């Protein structure tokens, strides 16, 4: 299964689920999304490949989310004030849960994900995003190679430990990854390399030979630029592999 193609399908089903609010009851929406997913999967199996462009064409053949809902409901609208459709919710149900129960993330990941981010599953319910620690465990379990690459990149951040050489292994894992796309790969490899070269050019020491200049500038300032750039790349790449891991977790759950 192509991970990027699967993400396209999940995003499409989420849009259809949102568009169906006010037109279907919760029970009808669950059944409708399950049938729609089955039709999409049937066309994907019949297609010659499962590339992103192929899946995008399959989804385009169904039409927009609004068109799909319109065909299913025939313009029917539900009275959203009907107590049988929307039961009363207690006031405390609108409060976000604490972090240890899946509440908003804090710290760096809280800045990346946002304090109130939530996902829409195939049943039309809004679920809190994965917490930071659970997200890290999820990435390690589902994508160990990518997790190892991020860990090796973090080892280069404290440049005074002289562990800059492990970045070569991290770059190889990033290049071999099937989760990050081409742009992510170029960023994960190119940004640290460019930052290292720029930092080396800032060295104001002197050396008689080119090899001595490269070695001295690399150990003096190059490792600093490499470490800082790797930290930026980890903050950029981790949310993307986490999104892929969440998609796999959701697709593995029964509809």
Secondary structure as UniProt FT lines:
FT   HELIX           3..19
FT   TURN            22..23
FT   HELIX           26..46
FT   HELIX           52..62
FT   HELIX           65..73
FT   TURN            74..75
FT   TURN            80..81
FT   TURN            83..85
FT   HELIX           91..94
FT   HELIX           99..101
FT   HELIX           107..113
FT   TURN            115..116
FT   STRAND          118..120
FT   TURN            122..123
FT   STRAND          126..128
FT   HELIX           132..142
FT   HELIX           144..155
FT   TURN            156..157
FT   HELIX           159..161
FT   HELIX           164..166
FT   HELIX           167..176
FT   HELIX           182..201
FT   HELIX           210..217
FT   HELIX           218..222
FT   HELIX           223..252
//
